Amino acid sequence: MDEGKPTGSKPKWWSRPATGPAADTEGSLPPVAPGRPAPLAPVAPEQPTPVAPDQPVPLAPGPVPAADGPPTEAPGLPGPRTPGAARPLHEPDEYSTPPYGGPGPWAPAPPVQHPAATPAHGTAVPQAYATAPGAPHTAGHHAGQPAPVQAARPGAPWLHYDPWGSRQQPLIRTVPQHSGVVPAAGRQGGRRGSLLVGAVLLTLVAGAVGGGVGSYIERNGGITTVHLPQAGPAPAGRAPDSVAGIAASALPGVVTLHVSGNAESGTGTGFVLDDQGHILTNNHVVAPAGSSGDITVTFSGGENARAEVVGTDSGYDLAVVKVSGVSGLKPLTLGNSDDVAVGDPVVAIGAPYDLSNTVTSGIISAKQRPITAGGEEAGSTDVSYVDALQTDAPINPGNSGGPLLDSRARVIGINSAIRAADTGAGGTGAQAGSIGLGFAIPINQGKRVAEELINTGRATHPVIGVSLDMAYAGDGAKVNTGGADGSAAVTEGGPGDRAGLRPGDVITAVDGVRVHNGEELIVKIRAHRPGDRLGLRLTRGGKELSMTLTLGSATGS
């Protein structure tokens, strides 16, 4: 069964190929194919040469190239081999124990071929790794023959690299850590890591800075000073019929009065009537001064002056005071209250709660509103009866005596009273504000009274010469059946007596306007001048009668 097979010992896997023709050794070797290296014959094992721990292990017995000369024998190793002779590295292991038995994972590594000693065919060795002067330089070698080992050039430590040898010097020269220089082999990875760390740090810093800037902007409204857009300057003047135009025209003629007396004090408003210093206001504004009090007038420009009372009339709730030694007065133009229509725009100027030069605006809400003010009992001497203009322009305590102006800045009324929401609710001593129900004395009535006060110191009242029953609960104003002090209810020879009025008659209308009680009848009469003719309608014994009456005159208080 062994015919055709060579006899003798079989070549082992650890045998190293010979570099020449087969040599005669013990036993016969199998024939070698052309172009294949012949196996080496086993030899007796030799004792390994001890190697220092820090020196590389010799690859195989044989000559070691010197740095500047021909190959020399390695110390402690057998002499040079005879060309063509080959011997195994060690004796065969009859027990086939790895790594010297059969092939296995523990097989010894093949001989090391240094990169610089065995360049590719036709590849020149780089100058940086060239051999030292005098050393053989080989560009290539024949296949099947080992390349001569070149002597390492000083300064090229990587030529000593042996991946299967003991731990050697690193291929590159290390740099001290404190020098700040990154080794070439780790520069790329280190650069990537540095870039990643830098990017993370940059993101964190940017986020922190952005958050801080955003918080600052939110708290302070911006990093720099904000300049908001603004319209250009408006024309200096205003339309004369606008509220601003009316106020600008009238304010120089409006004054604030501060009144103090022995028991009380107060603040009100007035307006200039002429360049002689006469000022018109309400009687209840100057009443606290009495006969020995003090009145100070403050003009819109801030100038102050002392004022003296010229005359008062409680029945009309009007008074005139005068300042002296003041120049540059601006009298207001007086209008005609009879021409006022409901819905006309109006402007009120005054000092509510001592806030001087306060301007408010509204409309005429109604005309001929009969109101009484001043006295707590009807028929008392300090009760004022006013056929008033009603306005929704805000009027408050301190506005009393101030002008009510039309759209041409003409005075059409004297602001005198308000209806407060808490009136009659038991809020004693409490001052109420405006609820849009203000009342002004018509300027036609105020003009007549002011002229009489300036000229005579007293004002006259129109009268009909009868005594009225103020407690009558029916509809209309009833003439008393007898005088309060036992005198006649109808004054003999007076206006009523001449017109035909009788005690017990009930007057229901004046000049076609319905009256519901005695106060309204007095208001309608006071709205006229003495000598004016009135048309009356009345009932007597269930019958309706009409008559004409000429008003008489009485001196007011």
DRENDO-548985 format. One line per 10 residues: number of its first residue (from 1); their letters; for each residue x negated, y, z negated of C-alpha. Coordinates in Angstrom, 3 decimals, m for minus. Each point is the difference from the previous one (the first is absolute). Layout:
<nodes>
NUM	A	X/Y/Z ~ ... $
</nodes>
This chain:
<nodes>
1	MDEGKPTGSK	0.000/0.000/0.000 ~ m3.048/2.237/m0.236 ~ m1.067/m0.412/3.582 ~ m1.011/3.201/1.662 ~ m0.387/1.747/m3.380 ~ m3.393/1.041/m1.328 ~ m1.388/m1.837/m2.936 ~ m1.623/1.401/m3.044 ~ 1.096/2.579/m2.492 ~ 2.636/2.496/1.083 $
11	PKWWSRPATG	m0.813/3.667/0.088 ~ 1.414/1.886/m2.929 ~ 1.879/3.358/0.194 ~ m2.626/1.668/m2.073 ~ m2.824/m0.740/2.424 ~ m1.485/3.142/1.549 ~ m0.596/m0.039/3.779 ~ m3.481/m0.294/1.328 ~ m1.525/2.643/2.216 ~ m1.853/m2.432/2.282 $
21	PAADTEGSLP	0.120/m3.599/1.328 ~ 0.965/m2.753/m2.342 ~ m2.833/m1.279/m2.257 ~ m0.585/m3.525/m1.159 ~ 1.281/m0.393/m3.505 ~ 1.229/m2.824/m2.128 ~ 2.946/m1.658/1.586 ~ 1.308/0.702/3.366 ~ 2.027/3.085/0.819 ~ 2.859/0.102/2.343 $
31	PVAPGRPAPL	m0.635/1.299/3.457 ~ 0.317/3.761/0.342 ~ 1.987/1.512/2.750 ~ m1.837/2.340/2.290 ~ 0.029/3.561/m1.262 ~ 0.962/m1.127/m3.554 ~ m2.491/0.247/m2.895 ~ m1.200/m3.287/m1.406 ~ 0.939/m0.904/m3.566 ~ m2.621/0.103/m2.648 $
41	APVAPEQPTP	m1.075/m3.101/m1.855 ~ 0.525/m0.183/m3.728 ~ m2.973/0.709/m2.185 ~ m0.789/m0.499/m3.586 ~ 1.489/2.643/m2.222 ~ m2.280/2.705/m1.256 ~ 0.058/1.891/m3.167 ~ 1.471/3.443/0.486 ~ m2.169/2.937/m0.644 ~ 1.176/2.016/m2.932 $
51	VAPDQPVPLA	1.334/3.424/0.944 ~ 0.199/3.060/m2.156 ~ 3.485/1.073/m0.935 ~ m0.240/3.303/1.842 ~ m1.634/m1.450/3.136 ~ 1.887/m1.382/3.016 ~ 0.086/m3.743/0.350 ~ m2.165/m1.224/2.944 ~ 2.120/m1.219/2.829 ~ m2.199/m2.978/0.968 $
61	PGPVPAADGP	m3.596/m1.126/m0.253 ~ m2.109/1.498/2.648 ~ m1.988/3.023/0.863 ~ 1.145/3.405/m1.318 ~ m0.785/2.941/2.199 ~ m2.215/2.587/m1.499 ~ 0.641/3.669/0.250 ~ m3.004/0.747/2.196 ~ m1.504/m3.300/1.107 ~ 0.602/m3.540/1.281 $
71	PTEAPGLPGP	2.159/m2.464/m1.838 ~ m1.487/m1.406/m3.221 ~ 0.805/m3.018/m2.053 ~ 2.481/0.546/m2.805 ~ m1.650/m0.772/m3.289 ~ 0.840/m3.362/m1.477 ~ 1.512/m1.326/3.218 ~ m1.390/m2.661/2.370 ~ m2.186/1.104/2.816 ~ 1.181/0.906/3.413 $
81	RTPGAARPLH	1.995/m2.494/1.878 ~ m1.366/m1.717/3.010 ~ 1.930/1.007/3.091 ~ 2.477/m2.666/0.814 ~ m0.022/m1.407/m3.510 ~ 3.128/0.264/m2.136 ~ 0.955/m1.233/m3.413 ~ 3.179/0.188/m2.047 ~ 0.423/2.474/m2.780 ~ 0.477/m2.857/m2.504 $
91	EPDEYSTPPY	0.581/m3.713/m0.233 ~ 3.333/m1.450/0.935 ~ 2.403/m0.482/m2.865 ~ 1.041/m3.602/m0.053 ~ 3.028/0.893/m2.057 ~ 1.059/2.646/2.492 ~ 0.429/2.537/m2.790 ~ 0.820/3.529/1.188 ~ m1.603/2.176/1.052 ~ m2.509/m2.591/1.226 $
101	GGPGPWAPAP	2.508/m2.615/1.003 ~ 2.557/0.297/2.687 ~ 1.303/3.259/1.314 ~ 2.044/1.971/m2.518 ~ 0.667/3.416/m1.349 ~ m3.249/m0.071/m1.945 ~ m2.230/m0.417/3.083 ~ m3.088/2.205/m0.056 ~ 0.123/3.154/2.049 ~ m1.888/0.090/3.281 $
111	PVQHPAATPA	m3.333/1.724/0.225 ~ 0.143/3.818/m0.126 ~ m0.796/1.931/3.108 ~ m0.770/3.638/m0.838 ~ 1.869/2.440/2.199 ~ m3.051/1.963/0.929 ~ m1.960/m3.098/0.926 ~ 2.616/m1.439/2.347 ~ 1.589/2.774/2.056 ~ 2.265/m0.867/2.865 $
121	HGTAVPQAYA	m1.648/m0.814/3.330 ~ m1.177/3.134/1.671 ~ 0.929/2.230/m3.000 ~ m2.742/2.233/m1.213 ~ m0.621/0.315/m3.704 ~ 0.941/3.491/m1.221 ~ m2.934/2.209/m0.782 ~ 1.167/0.368/m3.571 ~ m0.389/m3.750/m0.472 ~ m3.084/m0.618/2.182 $
131	TAPGAPHTAG	m2.840/m2.068/m1.377 ~ m3.062/1.491/m1.515 ~ m2.968/0.802/2.244 ~ m1.898/m3.112/1.030 ~ 2.931/m2.382/m0.594 ~ 1.231/m2.094/2.925 ~ 3.005/1.545/1.817 ~ 2.309/m2.467/1.722 ~ 3.006/1.114/2.001 ~ 1.395/m3.531/0.126 $
141	HHAGQPAPVQ	m0.808/m3.708/m0.249 ~ 0.740/m3.185/1.792 ~ 3.073/m1.937/m0.842 ~ m0.665/m2.773/m2.399 ~ m3.109/1.601/m1.465 ~ m0.069/1.956/m3.194 ~ m0.776/3.664/0.363 ~ m3.141/1.164/m1.766 ~ 0.663/1.838/m3.196 ~ m1.060/3.631/0.300 $
151	AARPGAPWLH	m1.808/1.744/m2.742 ~ 2.209/2.475/m1.823 ~ m0.889/3.617/0.542 ~ m0.487/1.900/m3.225 ~ 2.924/2.270/m0.657 ~ 2.551/m2.382/1.595 ~ 1.221/m1.988/m3.007 ~ 3.044/m1.430/1.787 ~ m2.348/m2.260/2.008 ~ m0.380/m2.100/m3.142 $
161	YDPWGSRQQP	3.763/m0.664/m0.063 ~ 0.847/m3.684/m0.676 ~ 3.715/m0.678/m0.589 ~ m0.724/m3.548/m1.305 ~ m2.925/0.923/m2.146 ~ m0.167/1.306/m3.505 ~ 1.423/3.412/m0.883 ~ m2.008/2.578/1.911 ~ m0.405/3.725/0.197 ~ 3.077/1.684/1.561 $
171	LIRTVPQHSG	m0.152/0.657/3.692 ~ 0.161/3.741/m0.600 ~ m1.783/2.303/m2.304 ~ 2.133/0.965/m2.941 ~ 0.268/3.621/m1.061 ~ 0.257/1.119/m3.605 ~ 3.564/0.707/m0.992 ~ m0.740/3.474/m1.179 ~ m1.474/1.051/3.359 ~ 3.447/0.402/1.594 $
181	VVPAAGRQGG	m1.041/m1.890/3.160 ~ 2.272/m2.820/1.128 ~ m1.745/m3.134/1.341 ~ 0.511/m0.558/3.718 ~ 1.617/m3.415/m0.405 ~ 2.691/1.257/m2.425 ~ 0.427/3.455/1.456 ~ 3.047/m0.813/2.119 ~ 1.941/m1.730/m2.794 ~ m1.033/2.647/m2.506 $
191	RRGSLLVGAV	1.081/2.722/2.409 ~ 3.421/m1.567/0.406 ~ 0.417/m0.305/m3.744 ~ m1.151/3.582/m0.496 ~ 2.433/1.234/2.632 ~ 2.853/m1.915/m1.648 ~ m0.826/1.361/m3.450 ~ m0.392/3.493/1.416 ~ 3.357/m0.230/1.763 ~ 1.708/m1.118/m3.226 $
201	LLTLVAGAVG	m1.629/2.798/m1.982 ~ 0.885/2.548/2.670 ~ 3.635/m1.158/m0.055 ~ 0.170/0.272/m3.785 ~ m1.605/3.442/m0.021 ~ 2.258/1.227/2.818 ~ 3.071/m1.327/m1.824 ~ m1.026/1.666/m3.247 ~ m0.786/3.304/1.713 ~ 3.216/m0.145/2.026 $
211	GGVGSYIERN	2.065/m0.744/m3.099 ~ m1.625/2.841/m1.897 ~ 0.499/2.455/2.855 ~ 3.611/m1.089/0.446 ~ 0.693/0.381/m3.711 ~ m1.607/3.450/m0.018 ~ 2.030/1.091/3.027 ~ 3.221/m1.282/m1.574 ~ m0.663/1.838/m3.267 ~ m1.326/3.235/1.446 $
221	GGITTVHLPQ	1.803/0.166/3.313 ~ m3.109/m0.173/2.148 ~ m3.769/0.245/0.057 ~ m0.075/3.568/1.228 ~ 2.248/3.013/m0.520 ~ 3.328/m0.425/1.773 ~ 1.253/2.882/2.098 ~ 3.646/m0.425/0.929 ~ 1.424/1.649/3.097 ~ 1.910/3.177/m0.613 $
231	AGPAPAGRAP	2.067/2.307/2.124 ~ m1.309/3.398/0.880 ~ 1.056/3.146/m1.848 ~ 3.653/0.951/0.420 ~ 1.076/3.495/0.960 ~ m0.184/2.384/m2.919 ~ 3.594/1.203/0.262 ~ 3.292/m1.842/m0.405 ~ 3.328/0.520/1.655 ~ 1.874/2.734/m1.897 $
241	DSVAGIAASA	3.104/m2.166/m0.372 ~ m1.920/m3.036/m1.347 ~ m0.201/m0.694/m3.721 ~ m3.699/0.899/0.050 ~ 0.728/3.216/1.898 ~ 2.802/0.946/m2.394 ~ m2.148/m0.753/m3.046 ~ m2.948/1.985/1.347 ~ 2.252/2.984/0.619 ~ 1.869/m0.100/m3.318 $
251	LPGVVTLHVS	m2.558/m1.106/m2.582 ~ m1.671/3.443/m0.404 ~ 3.371/1.406/m1.137 ~ 0.775/m2.768/m2.551 ~ m1.082/0.328/m3.639 ~ m0.076/m2.171/m3.127 ~ 1.344/1.476/m3.249 ~ m1.271/m1.040/m3.440 ~ 2.372/1.246/m2.687 ~ m0.549/m0.148/m3.746 $
261	GNAESGTGTG	2.097/1.298/m2.857 ~ 0.415/m0.353/m3.731 ~ 1.817/m3.334/0.147 ~ m0.692/m1.551/3.376 ~ m1.894/0.246/3.265 ~ 0.464/m1.143/3.543 ~ m1.195/m0.012/3.582 ~ 1.891/1.015/3.101 ~ m0.326/1.438/3.466 ~ 0.862/3.279/1.691 $
271	FVLDDQGHIL	m0.598/1.823/3.285 ~ m0.924/3.548/0.934 ~ 2.852/2.233/1.159 ~ m1.897/3.144/0.982 ~ m3.389/1.670/m0.070 ~ 0.917/1.827/m3.229 ~ m0.545/m3.213/m1.967 ~ 3.588/m1.165/m0.568 ~ 0.343/m3.750/m0.351 ~ 3.270/m1.975/m0.014 $
281	TNNHVVAPAG	0.393/m3.095/m2.191 ~ 2.572/m1.809/m2.170 ~ 1.287/1.425/m3.248 ~ m0.685/m3.254/m1.847 ~ m3.683/0.266/1.011 ~ m0.604/3.344/m1.761 ~ 2.521/m0.524/m2.825 ~ m2.603/m1.490/m2.437 ~ m1.935/3.298/0.026 ~ 2.928/1.865/m1.594 $
291	SSGDITVTFS	m0.673/3.608/m0.686 ~ m3.576/m0.364/m1.244 ~ m1.426/m2.982/1.849 ~ m2.712/m0.189/2.562 ~ 0.311/m0.737/3.746 ~ m3.023/m0.732/2.164 ~ 0.248/m0.211/3.756 ~ m2.507/m2.110/1.985 ~ m0.204/0.524/3.761 ~ m0.777/m2.725/2.498 $
301	GGENARAEVV	m3.584/1.286/0.316 ~ m0.560/m0.408/m3.745 ~ 0.308/3.665/m1.050 ~ 1.835/0.637/m3.275 ~ 2.069/2.980/m1.068 ~ 2.279/0.873/m2.876 ~ 3.674/0.554/0.825 ~ 2.862/1.910/m1.623 ~ 3.708/m0.862/0.159 ~ 2.031/2.417/2.140 $
311	GTDSGYDLAV	3.401/m1.582/m0.499 ~ 1.830/m3.302/m0.551 ~ 3.448/m1.419/0.648 ~ 0.995/m3.264/m1.666 ~ 3.234/m0.258/2.010 ~ m1.992/m0.398/3.195 ~ m3.102/m1.474/m1.668 ~ m2.200/2.606/1.649 ~ m2.748/2.358/m1.254 ~ m2.441/2.523/1.422 $
321	VKVSGVSGLK	m3.501/0.639/m1.402 ~ m2.642/2.413/1.179 ~ m3.813/m0.012/0.155 ~ m2.038/3.215/0.154 ~ m3.393/0.867/1.402 ~ m0.014/m2.904/2.467 ~ m0.819/0.688/3.636 ~ 0.381/m2.121/3.078 ~ 3.374/m1.416/m0.938 ~ 1.752/m2.177/2.594 $
331	PLTLGNSDDV	3.782/0.373/m0.279 ~ 2.084/m2.832/1.446 ~ 2.627/0.645/2.641 ~ 3.571/m0.556/m1.154 ~ 2.368/m1.937/2.260 ~ 3.781/m0.313/0.192 ~ 1.446/m2.886/m1.995 ~ 3.345/0.296/1.763 ~ m1.656/m1.171/3.244 ~ m1.383/m3.177/m1.536 $
341	AVGDPVVAIG	1.421/m3.255/1.367 ~ 0.016/m3.407/m1.605 ~ m3.000/m1.975/1.308 ~ m2.265/3.009/0.527 ~ m3.624/m0.719/m1.009 ~ m1.223/1.786/m3.101 ~ m3.247/0.329/m1.966 ~ m0.216/0.502/m3.763 ~ m3.041/1.549/m1.700 ~ m0.599/0.054/m3.739 $
351	APYDLSNTVT	m1.994/m1.193/m3.001 ~ 1.617/m3.253/m1.181 ~ m1.467/m0.962/m3.357 ~ m2.407/2.949/0.385 ~ m1.434/m1.319/3.294 ~ m0.230/3.316/1.809 ~ 0.519/0.425/3.758 ~ 1.804/m3.322/0.407 ~ 1.749/m0.301/3.358 ~ 2.881/m2.409/0.667 $
361	SGIISAKQRP	2.419/m0.267/2.883 ~ 3.488/m1.281/0.743 ~ 3.296/1.140/1.453 ~ 3.128/1.812/m1.065 ~ 2.167/m2.804/m1.347 ~ 3.136/2.074/m0.653 ~ 1.296/3.546/m0.437 ~ 2.216/1.722/m2.578 ~ m0.633/m2.478/m2.757 ~ 1.605/1.470/m3.150 $
371	ITAGGEEAGS	m2.415/m0.541/m2.863 ~ m0.335/1.400/m3.473 ~ m3.243/0.152/m1.906 ~ m1.550/1.515/m3.077 ~ 2.761/m0.156/m2.592 ~ 1.219/m3.002/m1.927 ~ 3.609/1.217/m0.091 ~ 2.096/1.210/2.842 ~ 0.865/3.655/m0.303 ~ m3.064/0.865/m2.098 $
381	TDVSYVDALQ	m1.964/3.095/0.934 ~ m3.141/m1.911/0.971 ~ 1.747/m2.286/2.475 ~ m0.897/0.606/3.628 ~ 2.453/m0.745/2.797 ~ m1.565/m0.647/3.351 ~ 1.499/m0.776/3.394 ~ m3.211/m1.834/0.834 ~ m1.812/m1.436/2.988 ~ m0.779/m3.666/m0.529 $
391	TDAPINPGNS	m3.314/m1.374/1.275 ~ m1.899/m3.256/m0.130 ~ m3.357/1.764/m0.031 ~ m1.653/m1.176/m3.233 ~ 0.527/2.545/m2.781 ~ m1.260/m0.647/m3.524 ~ m0.351/1.933/m3.264 ~ m2.314/2.897/0.819 ~ 1.509/0.540/3.473 ~ 2.663/2.300/m1.486 $
401	GGPLLDSRAR	m0.038/3.456/1.526 ~ m2.012/m1.089/3.050 ~ 1.067/0.676/3.588 ~ 1.921/m2.385/2.266 ~ m1.151/0.838/3.538 ~ 1.487/m0.668/3.398 ~ m1.943/m0.968/3.142 ~ m1.025/3.620/0.551 ~ m1.493/0.351/m3.478 ~ 2.905/2.210/m1.107 $
411	VIGINSAIRA	1.426/m0.312/m3.505 ~ 3.532/m1.410/0.062 ~ 0.278/m1.034/m3.661 ~ m1.468/0.080/m3.492 ~ m0.656/m3.491/m1.397 ~ 1.781/m0.129/m3.350 ~ 1.349/m3.374/m1.083 ~ m0.201/m3.743/0.545 ~ 2.233/m2.906/m0.769 ~ m2.006/m2.563/m1.950 $
421	ADTGAGGTGA	0.739/m3.698/m0.181 ~ m0.017/m0.014/m3.808 ~ 2.269/2.982/m0.430 ~ 2.591/m0.830/m2.625 ~ m1.721/m3.256/m0.950 ~ m1.034/1.241/m3.398 ~ m3.661/0.524/0.860 ~ m0.371/3.097/m2.170 ~ m3.049/2.095/0.798 ~ m1.087/m2.137/2.927 $
431	QAGSIGLGFA	m0.909/1.672/3.263 ~ 1.317/m1.708/3.101 ~ m1.534/0.102/3.450 ~ 1.619/0.557/3.349 ~ 2.367/m2.577/1.422 ~ 0.642/2.010/3.148 ~ 2.780/2.158/m1.448 ~ m1.315/3.548/m0.210 ~ 1.997/3.219/m0.029 ~ m0.950/3.518/1.055 $
441	IPINQGKRVA	1.779/3.335/m0.477 ~ 0.825/1.390/3.457 ~ m2.297/2.908/0.833 ~ 2.954/2.245/0.945 ~ 1.144/m0.189/m3.607 ~ m3.549/0.309/m1.309 ~ m0.734/3.029/2.149 ~ 2.991/1.944/m1.315 ~ m0.783/m0.829/m3.628 ~ m3.721/0.788/0.444 $
451	EELINTGRAT	0.751/3.378/1.522 ~ 2.320/0.868/m2.894 ~ m2.526/m1.144/m2.588 ~ m2.775/2.033/1.611 ~ 2.171/3.077/0.413 ~ 2.035/m0.026/m3.242 ~ m1.444/m2.719/m2.170 ~ 3.388/m1.771/0.046 ~ 2.045/m1.979/2.474 ~ 3.738/0.265/0.633 $
461	HPVIGVSLDM	2.360/m2.966/0.280 ~ 3.126/m0.218/2.129 ~ 3.133/m0.736/m2.057 ~ 3.749/m0.620/0.541 ~ 1.131/1.232/m3.443 ~ 1.555/m3.260/m1.393 ~ m0.790/m2.466/m2.794 ~ m0.261/m3.632/1.072 ~ 0.890/m3.159/m1.914 ~ m3.302/m1.886/0.184 $
471	AYAGDGAKVN	1.524/m3.077/m1.708 ~ 2.683/m0.497/2.672 ~ m0.176/m3.600/1.252 ~ 2.111/0.458/3.137 ~ m1.150/0.719/3.505 ~ m0.874/3.670/0.392 ~ m0.835/3.007/m2.212 ~ 2.825/0.948/m2.393 ~ 0.544/3.539/m1.259 ~ 0.432/0.047/m3.774 $
481	TGGADGSAAV	3.370/0.737/m1.516 ~ m1.717/2.197/m2.583 ~ m3.356/1.617/m0.742 ~ m2.509/m1.629/m2.327 ~ 0.144/2.920/m2.452 ~ 3.713/0.602/0.419 ~ m0.423/2.271/2.995 ~ 1.792/m0.444/3.288 ~ m1.169/m2.837/2.316 ~ 0.321/2.354/3.012 $
491	TEGGPGDRAG	m1.755/3.348/m0.484 ~ 2.474/2.772/0.550 ~ m0.887/2.050/3.058 ~ m2.802/m2.383/0.904 ~ m0.561/m1.682/3.404 ~ 2.151/m3.026/m0.949 ~ 2.820/2.082/m1.320 ~ 0.055/2.126/3.137 ~ m0.022/m3.148/2.205 ~ 3.011/m1.477/m1.886 $
501	LRPGDVITAV	m1.574/m2.724/m2.149 ~ 1.983/m1.190/m3.020 ~ m0.921/m1.982/m3.141 ~ 0.291/m3.770/0.692 ~ m0.695/0.290/3.737 ~ m2.299/m2.747/1.383 ~ m2.451/1.186/2.700 ~ m0.782/m2.877/2.401 ~ m2.092/1.658/2.788 ~ m2.168/3.063/0.702 $
511	DGVRVHNGEE	m0.371/1.084/3.610 ~ 1.276/m3.400/1.045 ~ m2.503/m1.921/m2.139 ~ 1.510/m2.334/m2.578 ~ m0.857/0.570/m3.670 ~ 0.589/m2.692/m2.612 ~ m0.687/1.771/m3.294 ~ m0.796/3.327/m1.608 ~ m3.756/m0.285/0.423 ~ 0.323/m0.398/3.744 $
521	LIVKIRAHRP	2.222/3.068/0.193 ~ m2.617/2.088/m1.862 ~ m2.718/m1.294/2.306 ~ 1.987/1.016/3.079 ~ 0.632/3.445/m1.413 ~ m3.655/0.506/m0.998 ~ m1.066/m0.813/3.525 ~ 1.469/3.321/1.106 ~ m0.677/3.631/m0.651 ~ 2.322/2.282/m1.920 $
531	GDRLGLRLTR	2.531/1.495/2.408 ~ 0.175/m3.067/2.250 ~ 3.486/m1.217/0.939 ~ 0.982/m3.598/m0.769 ~ 2.872/m2.113/1.264 ~ 1.580/m2.080/m2.796 ~ 2.408/m2.932/0.082 ~ 1.817/m0.992/m3.173 ~ 2.968/m1.864/m1.494 ~ 2.593/1.521/m2.288 $
541	GGKELSMTLT	2.875/m2.027/m1.403 ~ m0.554/m2.688/2.666 ~ m0.101/2.509/2.825 ~ m3.071/0.841/2.119 ~ m0.853/3.662/0.466 ~ m2.707/1.937/1.867 ~ m1.394/3.440/m0.758 ~ m2.977/2.283/0.677 ~ m2.191/1.354/m2.788 ~ m2.708/2.723/m0.057 $
551	LGSATGS	m2.802/m0.781/m2.397 ~ m0.813/2.352/m2.842 ~ m3.350/0.582/m1.709 ~ m1.381/m0.741/m3.439 ~ m3.409/0.492/m1.463 ~ m1.948/m3.174/m0.501 ~ m2.175/m0.871/m2.929 $
</nodes>
